[in-house]
């Protein structure tokens, strides 16, 4: 029996609203530091929070931002387990790590996972509830990739594989990049969607994966300008 309403748009909306939740902003206010957006770079992510709250604050905000990214990316899995009719497209597939099959194609499920990841990152970078002034997306981005790799099971090794490739690629440039660590990390981003799709065994996931990367590069455009000076 098909659902009378379409769940994917609701999942995307829920993921975007989840992205609007800012752990950095909340922790800064709870610790008596006021509005994080008026401090440092004005971003609400872990890096700017760390300038205000120290290393523990940085770690806490990063962990919470990663958690919200992972949660958003796993929303389709949760729905597929309890309400498969809302996502069904006619074929059954195993949910990685789960017990039993759900009526949804694995590629479609992974695509929905990445789409929700794209929404949560957009909500983090451009939060409507916070006047469209958010963070730069690294925390939720990491959480999304780890969770999406779980959904597209062969791509679970995406994170460590990307790290190894990044280190290998940047090693010859280490004298130049010694004081440009953030620039080096950002330069690795464009390769990540392609590596993810390669490990997942399908290129159908490339559009949302690539869109996430483009959002991060756009959010960090000032970093490129600053590091390039």
MODELLER restraints for C-alpha pairs under 7 A, 6 or more apart:
rsr = mdl.restraints
at = mdl.atoms
rsr.add(forms.Gaussian(group=physical.xy_distance, feature=features.Distance(at['CA:1:A'], at['CA:85:A']), mean=6.49, stdev=0.5))
rsr.add(forms.Gaussian(group=physical.xy_distance, feature=features.Distance(at['CA:2:A'], at['CA:85:A']), mean=5.43, stdev=0.5))
rsr.add(forms.Gaussian(group=physical.xy_distance, feature=features.Distance(at['CA:2:A'], at['CA:86:A']), mean=6.56, stdev=0.5))
rsr.add(forms.Gaussian(group=physical.xy_distance, feature=features.Distance(at['CA:3:A'], at['CA:85:A']), mean=6.09, stdev=0.5))
rsr.add(forms.Gaussian(group=physical.xy_distance, feature=features.Distance(at['CA:3:A'], at['CA:86:A']), mean=5.31, stdev=0.5))
rsr.add(forms.Gaussian(group=physical.xy_distance, feature=features.Distance(at['CA:6:A'], at['CA:86:A']), mean=6.49, stdev=0.5))
rsr.add(forms.Gaussian(group=physical.xy_distance, feature=features.Distance(at['CA:7:A'], at['CA:86:A']), mean=5.55, stdev=0.5))
rsr.add(forms.Gaussian(group=physical.xy_distance, feature=features.Distance(at['CA:7:A'], at['CA:87:A']), mean=6.66, stdev=0.5))
rsr.add(forms.Gaussian(group=physical.xy_distance, feature=features.Distance(at['CA:11:A'], at['CA:75:A']), mean=6.91, stdev=0.5))
rsr.add(forms.Gaussian(group=physical.xy_distance, feature=features.Distance(at['CA:11:A'], at['CA:116:A']), mean=6.75, stdev=0.5))
rsr.add(forms.Gaussian(group=physical.xy_distance, feature=features.Distance(at['CA:12:A'], at['CA:116:A']), mean=5.21, stdev=0.5))
rsr.add(forms.Gaussian(group=physical.xy_distance, feature=features.Distance(at['CA:12:A'], at['CA:119:A']), mean=5.88, stdev=0.5))
rsr.add(forms.Gaussian(group=physical.xy_distance, feature=features.Distance(at['CA:15:A'], at['CA:72:A']), mean=5.14, stdev=0.5))
rsr.add(forms.Gaussian(group=physical.xy_distance, feature=features.Distance(at['CA:15:A'], at['CA:116:A']), mean=5.60, stdev=0.5))
rsr.add(forms.Gaussian(group=physical.xy_distance, feature=features.Distance(at['CA:15:A'], at['CA:119:A']), mean=5.58, stdev=0.5))
rsr.add(forms.Gaussian(group=physical.xy_distance, feature=features.Distance(at['CA:15:A'], at['CA:120:A']), mean=4.76, stdev=0.5))
rsr.add(forms.Gaussian(group=physical.xy_distance, feature=features.Distance(at['CA:16:A'], at['CA:119:A']), mean=4.74, stdev=0.5))
rsr.add(forms.Gaussian(group=physical.xy_distance, feature=features.Distance(at['CA:16:A'], at['CA:120:A']), mean=4.53, stdev=0.5))
rsr.add(forms.Gaussian(group=physical.xy_distance, feature=features.Distance(at['CA:16:A'], at['CA:122:A']), mean=6.62, stdev=0.5))
rsr.add(forms.Gaussian(group=physical.xy_distance, feature=features.Distance(at['CA:16:A'], at['CA:123:A']), mean=4.54, stdev=0.5))
rsr.add(forms.Gaussian(group=physical.xy_distance, feature=features.Distance(at['CA:17:A'], at['CA:123:A']), mean=6.30, stdev=0.5))
rsr.add(forms.Gaussian(group=physical.xy_distance, feature=features.Distance(at['CA:18:A'], at['CA:68:A']), mean=6.82, stdev=0.5))
rsr.add(forms.Gaussian(group=physical.xy_distance, feature=features.Distance(at['CA:18:A'], at['CA:120:A']), mean=6.24, stdev=0.5))
rsr.add(forms.Gaussian(group=physical.xy_distance, feature=features.Distance(at['CA:19:A'], at['CA:120:A']), mean=4.35, stdev=0.5))
rsr.add(forms.Gaussian(group=physical.xy_distance, feature=features.Distance(at['CA:19:A'], at['CA:121:A']), mean=6.17, stdev=0.5))
rsr.add(forms.Gaussian(group=physical.xy_distance, feature=features.Distance(at['CA:19:A'], at['CA:123:A']), mean=4.16, stdev=0.5))
rsr.add(forms.Gaussian(group=physical.xy_distance, feature=features.Distance(at['CA:19:A'], at['CA:124:A']), mean=4.34, stdev=0.5))
rsr.add(forms.Gaussian(group=physical.xy_distance, feature=features.Distance(at['CA:19:A'], at['CA:127:A']), mean=6.96, stdev=0.5))
rsr.add(forms.Gaussian(group=physical.xy_distance, feature=features.Distance(at['CA:20:A'], at['CA:123:A']), mean=5.05, stdev=0.5))
rsr.add(forms.Gaussian(group=physical.xy_distance, feature=features.Distance(at['CA:20:A'], at['CA:124:A']), mean=5.38, stdev=0.5))
rsr.add(forms.Gaussian(group=physical.xy_distance, feature=features.Distance(at['CA:20:A'], at['CA:127:A']), mean=4.72, stdev=0.5))
rsr.add(forms.Gaussian(group=physical.xy_distance, feature=features.Distance(at['CA:20:A'], at['CA:129:A']), mean=6.35, stdev=0.5))
rsr.add(forms.Gaussian(group=physical.xy_distance, feature=features.Distance(at['CA:22:A'], at['CA:44:A']), mean=6.79, stdev=0.5))
rsr.add(forms.Gaussian(group=physical.xy_distance, feature=features.Distance(at['CA:23:A'], at['CA:61:A']), mean=5.74, stdev=0.5))
rsr.add(forms.Gaussian(group=physical.xy_distance, feature=features.Distance(at['CA:23:A'], at['CA:64:A']), mean=6.43, stdev=0.5))
rsr.add(forms.Gaussian(group=physical.xy_distance, feature=features.Distance(at['CA:23:A'], at['CA:65:A']), mean=6.86, stdev=0.5))
rsr.add(forms.Gaussian(group=physical.xy_distance, feature=features.Distance(at['CA:24:A'], at['CA:44:A']), mean=5.41, stdev=0.5))
rsr.add(forms.Gaussian(group=physical.xy_distance, feature=features.Distance(at['CA:24:A'], at['CA:45:A']), mean=5.80, stdev=0.5))
rsr.add(forms.Gaussian(group=physical.xy_distance, feature=features.Distance(at['CA:24:A'], at['CA:46:A']), mean=6.48, stdev=0.5))
rsr.add(forms.Gaussian(group=physical.xy_distance, feature=features.Distance(at['CA:24:A'], at['CA:49:A']), mean=5.74, stdev=0.5))
rsr.add(forms.Gaussian(group=physical.xy_distance, feature=features.Distance(at['CA:24:A'], at['CA:61:A']), mean=5.46, stdev=0.5))
rsr.add(forms.Gaussian(group=physical.xy_distance, feature=features.Distance(at['CA:25:A'], at['CA:35:A']), mean=6.56, stdev=0.5))
rsr.add(forms.Gaussian(group=physical.xy_distance, feature=features.Distance(at['CA:25:A'], at['CA:36:A']), mean=5.49, stdev=0.5))
rsr.add(forms.Gaussian(group=physical.xy_distance, feature=features.Distance(at['CA:25:A'], at['CA:44:A']), mean=5.83, stdev=0.5))
rsr.add(forms.Gaussian(group=physical.xy_distance, feature=features.Distance(at['CA:28:A'], at['CA:34:A']), mean=6.11, stdev=0.5))
rsr.add(forms.Gaussian(group=physical.xy_distance, feature=features.Distance(at['CA:28:A'], at['CA:35:A']), mean=6.86, stdev=0.5))
rsr.add(forms.Gaussian(group=physical.xy_distance, feature=features.Distance(at['CA:28:A'], at['CA:36:A']), mean=6.10, stdev=0.5))
rsr.add(forms.Gaussian(group=physical.xy_distance, feature=features.Distance(at['CA:29:A'], at['CA:35:A']), mean=6.29, stdev=0.5))
rsr.add(forms.Gaussian(group=physical.xy_distance, feature=features.Distance(at['CA:36:A'], at['CA:42:A']), mean=6.47, stdev=0.5))
rsr.add(forms.Gaussian(group=physical.xy_distance, feature=features.Distance(at['CA:36:A'], at['CA:44:A']), mean=6.11, stdev=0.5))
rsr.add(forms.Gaussian(group=physical.xy_distance, feature=features.Distance(at['CA:37:A'], at['CA:43:A']), mean=5.63, stdev=0.5))
rsr.add(forms.Gaussian(group=physical.xy_distance, feature=features.Distance(at['CA:37:A'], at['CA:44:A']), mean=6.13, stdev=0.5))
rsr.add(forms.Gaussian(group=physical.xy_distance, feature=features.Distance(at['CA:40:A'], at['CA:48:A']), mean=6.25, stdev=0.5))
rsr.add(forms.Gaussian(group=physical.xy_distance, feature=features.Distance(at['CA:41:A'], at['CA:48:A']), mean=6.38, stdev=0.5))
rsr.add(forms.Gaussian(group=physical.xy_distance, feature=features.Distance(at['CA:43:A'], at['CA:134:A']), mean=5.62, stdev=0.5))
rsr.add(forms.Gaussian(group=physical.xy_distance, feature=features.Distance(at['CA:43:A'], at['CA:135:A']), mean=4.62, stdev=0.5))
rsr.add(forms.Gaussian(group=physical.xy_distance, feature=features.Distance(at['CA:43:A'], at['CA:136:A']), mean=6.88, stdev=0.5))
rsr.add(forms.Gaussian(group=physical.xy_distance, feature=features.Distance(at['CA:44:A'], at['CA:134:A']), mean=5.23, stdev=0.5))
rsr.add(forms.Gaussian(group=physical.xy_distance, feature=features.Distance(at['CA:44:A'], at['CA:135:A']), mean=4.45, stdev=0.5))
rsr.add(forms.Gaussian(group=physical.xy_distance, feature=features.Distance(at['CA:45:A'], at['CA:61:A']), mean=6.98, stdev=0.5))
rsr.add(forms.Gaussian(group=physical.xy_distance, feature=features.Distance(at['CA:45:A'], at['CA:135:A']), mean=4.47, stdev=0.5))
rsr.add(forms.Gaussian(group=physical.xy_distance, feature=features.Distance(at['CA:45:A'], at['CA:136:A']), mean=6.47, stdev=0.5))
rsr.add(forms.Gaussian(group=physical.xy_distance, feature=features.Distance(at['CA:46:A'], at['CA:58:A']), mean=4.92, stdev=0.5))
rsr.add(forms.Gaussian(group=physical.xy_distance, feature=features.Distance(at['CA:46:A'], at['CA:61:A']), mean=5.07, stdev=0.5))
rsr.add(forms.Gaussian(group=physical.xy_distance, feature=features.Distance(at['CA:46:A'], at['CA:62:A']), mean=5.09, stdev=0.5))
rsr.add(forms.Gaussian(group=physical.xy_distance, feature=features.Distance(at['CA:47:A'], at['CA:58:A']), mean=6.30, stdev=0.5))
rsr.add(forms.Gaussian(group=physical.xy_distance, feature=features.Distance(at['CA:49:A'], at['CA:57:A']), mean=6.48, stdev=0.5))
rsr.add(forms.Gaussian(group=physical.xy_distance, feature=features.Distance(at['CA:49:A'], at['CA:58:A']), mean=5.85, stdev=0.5))
rsr.add(forms.Gaussian(group=physical.xy_distance, feature=features.Distance(at['CA:50:A'], at['CA:57:A']), mean=5.45, stdev=0.5))
rsr.add(forms.Gaussian(group=physical.xy_distance, feature=features.Distance(at['CA:50:A'], at['CA:58:A']), mean=4.09, stdev=0.5))
rsr.add(forms.Gaussian(group=physical.xy_distance, feature=features.Distance(at['CA:62:A'], at['CA:139:A']), mean=5.34, stdev=0.5))
rsr.add(forms.Gaussian(group=physical.xy_distance, feature=features.Distance(at['CA:65:A'], at['CA:139:A']), mean=4.82, stdev=0.5))
rsr.add(forms.Gaussian(group=physical.xy_distance, feature=features.Distance(at['CA:65:A'], at['CA:140:A']), mean=5.00, stdev=0.5))
rsr.add(forms.Gaussian(group=physical.xy_distance, feature=features.Distance(at['CA:66:A'], at['CA:139:A']), mean=4.70, stdev=0.5))
rsr.add(forms.Gaussian(group=physical.xy_distance, feature=features.Distance(at['CA:66:A'], at['CA:140:A']), mean=4.47, stdev=0.5))
rsr.add(forms.Gaussian(group=physical.xy_distance, feature=features.Distance(at['CA:66:A'], at['CA:142:A']), mean=5.92, stdev=0.5))
rsr.add(forms.Gaussian(group=physical.xy_distance, feature=features.Distance(at['CA:66:A'], at['CA:143:A']), mean=4.05, stdev=0.5))
rsr.add(forms.Gaussian(group=physical.xy_distance, feature=features.Distance(at['CA:67:A'], at['CA:143:A']), mean=5.94, stdev=0.5))
rsr.add(forms.Gaussian(group=physical.xy_distance, feature=features.Distance(at['CA:68:A'], at['CA:140:A']), mean=6.30, stdev=0.5))
rsr.add(forms.Gaussian(group=physical.xy_distance, feature=features.Distance(at['CA:69:A'], at['CA:117:A']), mean=6.36, stdev=0.5))
rsr.add(forms.Gaussian(group=physical.xy_distance, feature=features.Distance(at['CA:69:A'], at['CA:120:A']), mean=6.31, stdev=0.5))
rsr.add(forms.Gaussian(group=physical.xy_distance, feature=features.Distance(at['CA:69:A'], at['CA:140:A']), mean=4.00, stdev=0.5))
rsr.add(forms.Gaussian(group=physical.xy_distance, feature=features.Distance(at['CA:69:A'], at['CA:141:A']), mean=6.38, stdev=0.5))
rsr.add(forms.Gaussian(group=physical.xy_distance, feature=features.Distance(at['CA:69:A'], at['CA:143:A']), mean=4.62, stdev=0.5))
rsr.add(forms.Gaussian(group=physical.xy_distance, feature=features.Distance(at['CA:69:A'], at['CA:144:A']), mean=4.74, stdev=0.5))
rsr.add(forms.Gaussian(group=physical.xy_distance, feature=features.Distance(at['CA:70:A'], at['CA:143:A']), mean=4.34, stdev=0.5))
rsr.add(forms.Gaussian(group=physical.xy_distance, feature=features.Distance(at['CA:70:A'], at['CA:144:A']), mean=4.67, stdev=0.5))
rsr.add(forms.Gaussian(group=physical.xy_distance, feature=features.Distance(at['CA:70:A'], at['CA:146:A']), mean=6.91, stdev=0.5))
rsr.add(forms.Gaussian(group=physical.xy_distance, feature=features.Distance(at['CA:70:A'], at['CA:147:A']), mean=5.06, stdev=0.5))
rsr.add(forms.Gaussian(group=physical.xy_distance, feature=features.Distance(at['CA:72:A'], at['CA:116:A']), mean=5.77, stdev=0.5))
rsr.add(forms.Gaussian(group=physical.xy_distance, feature=features.Distance(at['CA:72:A'], at['CA:117:A']), mean=5.96, stdev=0.5))
rsr.add(forms.Gaussian(group=physical.xy_distance, feature=features.Distance(at['CA:72:A'], at['CA:120:A']), mean=6.37, stdev=0.5))
rsr.add(forms.Gaussian(group=physical.xy_distance, feature=features.Distance(at['CA:73:A'], at['CA:113:A']), mean=4.51, stdev=0.5))
rsr.add(forms.Gaussian(group=physical.xy_distance, feature=features.Distance(at['CA:73:A'], at['CA:114:A']), mean=6.24, stdev=0.5))
rsr.add(forms.Gaussian(group=physical.xy_distance, feature=features.Distance(at['CA:73:A'], at['CA:116:A']), mean=5.37, stdev=0.5))
rsr.add(forms.Gaussian(group=physical.xy_distance, feature=features.Distance(at['CA:73:A'], at['CA:117:A']), mean=4.95, stdev=0.5))
rsr.add(forms.Gaussian(group=physical.xy_distance, feature=features.Distance(at['CA:73:A'], at['CA:144:A']), mean=5.50, stdev=0.5))
rsr.add(forms.Gaussian(group=physical.xy_distance, feature=features.Distance(at['CA:73:A'], at['CA:147:A']), mean=5.97, stdev=0.5))
rsr.add(forms.Gaussian(group=physical.xy_distance, feature=features.Distance(at['CA:73:A'], at['CA:148:A']), mean=6.09, stdev=0.5))
rsr.add(forms.Gaussian(group=physical.xy_distance, feature=features.Distance(at['CA:74:A'], at['CA:113:A']), mean=6.16, stdev=0.5))
rsr.add(forms.Gaussian(group=physical.xy_distance, feature=features.Distance(at['CA:74:A'], at['CA:147:A']), mean=6.34, stdev=0.5))
rsr.add(forms.Gaussian(group=physical.xy_distance, feature=features.Distance(at['CA:76:A'], at['CA:109:A']), mean=6.61, stdev=0.5))
rsr.add(forms.Gaussian(group=physical.xy_distance, feature=features.Distance(at['CA:76:A'], at['CA:112:A']), mean=6.35, stdev=0.5))
rsr.add(forms.Gaussian(group=physical.xy_distance, feature=features.Distance(at['CA:76:A'], at['CA:113:A']), mean=5.99, stdev=0.5))
rsr.add(forms.Gaussian(group=physical.xy_distance, feature=features.Distance(at['CA:80:A'], at['CA:87:A']), mean=6.52, stdev=0.5))
rsr.add(forms.Gaussian(group=physical.xy_distance, feature=features.Distance(at['CA:80:A'], at['CA:102:A']), mean=6.21, stdev=0.5))
rsr.add(forms.Gaussian(group=physical.xy_distance, feature=features.Distance(at['CA:81:A'], at['CA:102:A']), mean=6.40, stdev=0.5))
rsr.add(forms.Gaussian(group=physical.xy_distance, feature=features.Distance(at['CA:84:A'], at['CA:102:A']), mean=6.09, stdev=0.5))
rsr.add(forms.Gaussian(group=physical.xy_distance, feature=features.Distance(at['CA:84:A'], at['CA:103:A']), mean=5.63, stdev=0.5))
rsr.add(forms.Gaussian(group=physical.xy_distance, feature=features.Distance(at['CA:87:A'], at['CA:104:A']), mean=6.29, stdev=0.5))
rsr.add(forms.Gaussian(group=physical.xy_distance, feature=features.Distance(at['CA:88:A'], at['CA:103:A']), mean=5.20, stdev=0.5))
rsr.add(forms.Gaussian(group=physical.xy_distance, feature=features.Distance(at['CA:88:A'], at['CA:104:A']), mean=4.70, stdev=0.5))
rsr.add(forms.Gaussian(group=physical.xy_distance, feature=features.Distance(at['CA:89:A'], at['CA:104:A']), mean=5.68, stdev=0.5))
rsr.add(forms.Gaussian(group=physical.xy_distance, feature=features.Distance(at['CA:89:A'], at['CA:105:A']), mean=6.79, stdev=0.5))
rsr.add(forms.Gaussian(group=physical.xy_distance, feature=features.Distance(at['CA:90:A'], at['CA:103:A']), mean=6.64, stdev=0.5))
rsr.add(forms.Gaussian(group=physical.xy_distance, feature=features.Distance(at['CA:90:A'], at['CA:104:A']), mean=6.66, stdev=0.5))
rsr.add(forms.Gaussian(group=physical.xy_distance, feature=features.Distance(at['CA:91:A'], at['CA:103:A']), mean=5.66, stdev=0.5))
rsr.add(forms.Gaussian(group=physical.xy_distance, feature=features.Distance(at['CA:91:A'], at['CA:104:A']), mean=5.52, stdev=0.5))
rsr.add(forms.Gaussian(group=physical.xy_distance, feature=features.Distance(at['CA:91:A'], at['CA:105:A']), mean=5.45, stdev=0.5))
rsr.add(forms.Gaussian(group=physical.xy_distance, feature=features.Distance(at['CA:92:A'], at['CA:101:A']), mean=6.23, stdev=0.5))
rsr.add(forms.Gaussian(group=physical.xy_distance, feature=features.Distance(at['CA:92:A'], at['CA:102:A']), mean=5.55, stdev=0.5))
rsr.add(forms.Gaussian(group=physical.xy_distance, feature=features.Distance(at['CA:92:A'], at['CA:103:A']), mean=4.27, stdev=0.5))
rsr.add(forms.Gaussian(group=physical.xy_distance, feature=features.Distance(at['CA:92:A'], at['CA:104:A']), mean=5.21, stdev=0.5))
rsr.add(forms.Gaussian(group=physical.xy_distance, feature=features.Distance(at['CA:92:A'], at['CA:105:A']), mean=5.90, stdev=0.5))
rsr.add(forms.Gaussian(group=physical.xy_distance, feature=features.Distance(at['CA:93:A'], at['CA:101:A']), mean=5.52, stdev=0.5))
rsr.add(forms.Gaussian(group=physical.xy_distance, feature=features.Distance(at['CA:93:A'], at['CA:102:A']), mean=5.76, stdev=0.5))
rsr.add(forms.Gaussian(group=physical.xy_distance, feature=features.Distance(at['CA:93:A'], at['CA:103:A']), mean=6.46, stdev=0.5))
rsr.add(forms.Gaussian(group=physical.xy_distance, feature=features.Distance(at['CA:93:A'], at['CA:104:A']), mean=5.94, stdev=0.5))
rsr.add(forms.Gaussian(group=physical.xy_distance, feature=features.Distance(at['CA:93:A'], at['CA:105:A']), mean=5.50, stdev=0.5))
rsr.add(forms.Gaussian(group=physical.xy_distance, feature=features.Distance(at['CA:93:A'], at['CA:106:A']), mean=5.55, stdev=0.5))
rsr.add(forms.Gaussian(group=physical.xy_distance, feature=features.Distance(at['CA:94:A'], at['CA:100:A']), mean=6.47, stdev=0.5))
rsr.add(forms.Gaussian(group=physical.xy_distance, feature=features.Distance(at['CA:94:A'], at['CA:101:A']), mean=4.59, stdev=0.5))
rsr.add(forms.Gaussian(group=physical.xy_distance, feature=features.Distance(at['CA:94:A'], at['CA:102:A']), mean=6.30, stdev=0.5))
rsr.add(forms.Gaussian(group=physical.xy_distance, feature=features.Distance(at['CA:95:A'], at['CA:101:A']), mean=6.54, stdev=0.5))
rsr.add(forms.Gaussian(group=physical.xy_distance, feature=features.Distance(at['CA:95:A'], at['CA:102:A']), mean=6.94, stdev=0.5))
rsr.add(forms.Gaussian(group=physical.xy_distance, feature=features.Distance(at['CA:95:A'], at['CA:151:A']), mean=6.92, stdev=0.5))
rsr.add(forms.Gaussian(group=physical.xy_distance, feature=features.Distance(at['CA:96:A'], at['CA:150:A']), mean=6.67, stdev=0.5))
rsr.add(forms.Gaussian(group=physical.xy_distance, feature=features.Distance(at['CA:96:A'], at['CA:151:A']), mean=5.94, stdev=0.5))
rsr.add(forms.Gaussian(group=physical.xy_distance, feature=features.Distance(at['CA:96:A'], at['CA:153:A']), mean=6.22, stdev=0.5))
rsr.add(forms.Gaussian(group=physical.xy_distance, feature=features.Distance(at['CA:110:A'], at['CA:148:A']), mean=6.51, stdev=0.5))
rsr.add(forms.Gaussian(group=physical.xy_distance, feature=features.Distance(at['CA:110:A'], at['CA:151:A']), mean=5.69, stdev=0.5))
rsr.add(forms.Gaussian(group=physical.xy_distance, feature=features.Distance(at['CA:110:A'], at['CA:152:A']), mean=5.69, stdev=0.5))
rsr.add(forms.Gaussian(group=physical.xy_distance, feature=features.Distance(at['CA:111:A'], at['CA:205:A']), mean=5.65, stdev=0.5))
rsr.add(forms.Gaussian(group=physical.xy_distance, feature=features.Distance(at['CA:113:A'], at['CA:148:A']), mean=6.00, stdev=0.5))
rsr.add(forms.Gaussian(group=physical.xy_distance, feature=features.Distance(at['CA:114:A'], at['CA:148:A']), mean=6.37, stdev=0.5))
rsr.add(forms.Gaussian(group=physical.xy_distance, feature=features.Distance(at['CA:114:A'], at['CA:208:A']), mean=5.95, stdev=0.5))
rsr.add(forms.Gaussian(group=physical.xy_distance, feature=features.Distance(at['CA:114:A'], at['CA:209:A']), mean=6.44, stdev=0.5))
rsr.add(forms.Gaussian(group=physical.xy_distance, feature=features.Distance(at['CA:115:A'], at['CA:208:A']), mean=5.77, stdev=0.5))
rsr.add(forms.Gaussian(group=physical.xy_distance, feature=features.Distance(at['CA:117:A'], at['CA:144:A']), mean=5.43, stdev=0.5))
rsr.add(forms.Gaussian(group=physical.xy_distance, feature=features.Distance(at['CA:118:A'], at['CA:208:A']), mean=6.49, stdev=0.5))
rsr.add(forms.Gaussian(group=physical.xy_distance, feature=features.Distance(at['CA:118:A'], at['CA:212:A']), mean=5.45, stdev=0.5))
rsr.add(forms.Gaussian(group=physical.xy_distance, feature=features.Distance(at['CA:121:A'], at['CA:137:A']), mean=5.75, stdev=0.5))
rsr.add(forms.Gaussian(group=physical.xy_distance, feature=features.Distance(at['CA:121:A'], at['CA:140:A']), mean=6.15, stdev=0.5))
rsr.add(forms.Gaussian(group=physical.xy_distance, feature=features.Distance(at['CA:121:A'], at['CA:141:A']), mean=6.59, stdev=0.5))
rsr.add(forms.Gaussian(group=physical.xy_distance, feature=features.Distance(at['CA:124:A'], at['CA:134:A']), mean=5.63, stdev=0.5))
rsr.add(forms.Gaussian(group=physical.xy_distance, feature=features.Distance(at['CA:124:A'], at['CA:135:A']), mean=5.95, stdev=0.5))
rsr.add(forms.Gaussian(group=physical.xy_distance, feature=features.Distance(at['CA:124:A'], at['CA:137:A']), mean=6.22, stdev=0.5))
rsr.add(forms.Gaussian(group=physical.xy_distance, feature=features.Distance(at['CA:125:A'], at['CA:133:A']), mean=6.87, stdev=0.5))
rsr.add(forms.Gaussian(group=physical.xy_distance, feature=features.Distance(at['CA:125:A'], at['CA:134:A']), mean=4.67, stdev=0.5))
rsr.add(forms.Gaussian(group=physical.xy_distance, feature=features.Distance(at['CA:125:A'], at['CA:135:A']), mean=5.02, stdev=0.5))
rsr.add(forms.Gaussian(group=physical.xy_distance, feature=features.Distance(at['CA:125:A'], at['CA:136:A']), mean=5.54, stdev=0.5))
rsr.add(forms.Gaussian(group=physical.xy_distance, feature=features.Distance(at['CA:125:A'], at['CA:137:A']), mean=5.92, stdev=0.5))
rsr.add(forms.Gaussian(group=physical.xy_distance, feature=features.Distance(at['CA:126:A'], at['CA:132:A']), mean=4.22, stdev=0.5))
rsr.add(forms.Gaussian(group=physical.xy_distance, feature=features.Distance(at['CA:126:A'], at['CA:133:A']), mean=5.81, stdev=0.5))
rsr.add(forms.Gaussian(group=physical.xy_distance, feature=features.Distance(at['CA:126:A'], at['CA:134:A']), mean=5.66, stdev=0.5))
rsr.add(forms.Gaussian(group=physical.xy_distance, feature=features.Distance(at['CA:127:A'], at['CA:133:A']), mean=6.25, stdev=0.5))
rsr.add(forms.Gaussian(group=physical.xy_distance, feature=features.Distance(at['CA:127:A'], at['CA:134:A']), mean=5.94, stdev=0.5))
rsr.add(forms.Gaussian(group=physical.xy_distance, feature=features.Distance(at['CA:136:A'], at['CA:216:A']), mean=6.43, stdev=0.5))
rsr.add(forms.Gaussian(group=physical.xy_distance, feature=features.Distance(at['CA:136:A'], at['CA:219:A']), mean=5.22, stdev=0.5))
rsr.add(forms.Gaussian(group=physical.xy_distance, feature=features.Distance(at['CA:136:A'], at['CA:220:A']), mean=6.54, stdev=0.5))
rsr.add(forms.Gaussian(group=physical.xy_distance, feature=features.Distance(at['CA:137:A'], at['CA:216:A']), mean=6.07, stdev=0.5))
rsr.add(forms.Gaussian(group=physical.xy_distance, feature=features.Distance(at['CA:146:A'], at['CA:156:A']), mean=6.78, stdev=0.5))
rsr.add(forms.Gaussian(group=physical.xy_distance, feature=features.Distance(at['CA:146:A'], at['CA:159:A']), mean=6.83, stdev=0.5))
rsr.add(forms.Gaussian(group=physical.xy_distance, feature=features.Distance(at['CA:149:A'], at['CA:155:A']), mean=4.63, stdev=0.5))
rsr.add(forms.Gaussian(group=physical.xy_distance, feature=features.Distance(at['CA:149:A'], at['CA:156:A']), mean=3.99, stdev=0.5))
rsr.add(forms.Gaussian(group=physical.xy_distance, feature=features.Distance(at['CA:149:A'], at['CA:158:A']), mean=6.56, stdev=0.5))
rsr.add(forms.Gaussian(group=physical.xy_distance, feature=features.Distance(at['CA:150:A'], at['CA:156:A']), mean=5.15, stdev=0.5))
rsr.add(forms.Gaussian(group=physical.xy_distance, feature=features.Distance(at['CA:152:A'], at['CA:200:A']), mean=5.67, stdev=0.5))
rsr.add(forms.Gaussian(group=physical.xy_distance, feature=features.Distance(at['CA:154:A'], at['CA:199:A']), mean=5.75, stdev=0.5))
rsr.add(forms.Gaussian(group=physical.xy_distance, feature=features.Distance(at['CA:154:A'], at['CA:200:A']), mean=5.27, stdev=0.5))
rsr.add(forms.Gaussian(group=physical.xy_distance, feature=features.Distance(at['CA:155:A'], at['CA:196:A']), mean=5.90, stdev=0.5))
rsr.add(forms.Gaussian(group=physical.xy_distance, feature=features.Distance(at['CA:155:A'], at['CA:199:A']), mean=4.71, stdev=0.5))
rsr.add(forms.Gaussian(group=physical.xy_distance, feature=features.Distance(at['CA:155:A'], at['CA:200:A']), mean=4.76, stdev=0.5))
rsr.add(forms.Gaussian(group=physical.xy_distance, feature=features.Distance(at['CA:158:A'], at['CA:196:A']), mean=5.87, stdev=0.5))
rsr.add(forms.Gaussian(group=physical.xy_distance, feature=features.Distance(at['CA:162:A'], at['CA:192:A']), mean=6.67, stdev=0.5))
rsr.add(forms.Gaussian(group=physical.xy_distance, feature=features.Distance(at['CA:166:A'], at['CA:188:A']), mean=6.07, stdev=0.5))
rsr.add(forms.Gaussian(group=physical.xy_distance, feature=features.Distance(at['CA:177:A'], at['CA:184:A']), mean=6.51, stdev=0.5))
rsr.add(forms.Gaussian(group=physical.xy_distance, feature=features.Distance(at['CA:180:A'], at['CA:227:A']), mean=6.49, stdev=0.5))
rsr.add(forms.Gaussian(group=physical.xy_distance, feature=features.Distance(at['CA:183:A'], at['CA:224:A']), mean=6.47, stdev=0.5))
rsr.add(forms.Gaussian(group=physical.xy_distance, feature=features.Distance(at['CA:183:A'], at['CA:227:A']), mean=6.70, stdev=0.5))
rsr.add(forms.Gaussian(group=physical.xy_distance, feature=features.Distance(at['CA:189:A'], at['CA:213:A']), mean=6.22, stdev=0.5))
rsr.add(forms.Gaussian(group=physical.xy_distance, feature=features.Distance(at['CA:190:A'], at['CA:213:A']), mean=6.41, stdev=0.5))
rsr.add(forms.Gaussian(group=physical.xy_distance, feature=features.Distance(at['CA:193:A'], at['CA:206:A']), mean=6.20, stdev=0.5))
rsr.add(forms.Gaussian(group=physical.xy_distance, feature=features.Distance(at['CA:193:A'], at['CA:209:A']), mean=5.12, stdev=0.5))
rsr.add(forms.Gaussian(group=physical.xy_distance, feature=features.Distance(at['CA:193:A'], at['CA:210:A']), mean=5.48, stdev=0.5))
rsr.add(forms.Gaussian(group=physical.xy_distance, feature=features.Distance(at['CA:194:A'], at['CA:206:A']), mean=6.87, stdev=0.5))
rsr.add(forms.Gaussian(group=physical.xy_distance, feature=features.Distance(at['CA:197:A'], at['CA:203:A']), mean=5.34, stdev=0.5))
rsr.add(forms.Gaussian(group=physical.xy_distance, feature=features.Distance(at['CA:197:A'], at['CA:205:A']), mean=6.26, stdev=0.5))
rsr.add(forms.Gaussian(group=physical.xy_distance, feature=features.Distance(at['CA:197:A'], at['CA:206:A']), mean=6.34, stdev=0.5))
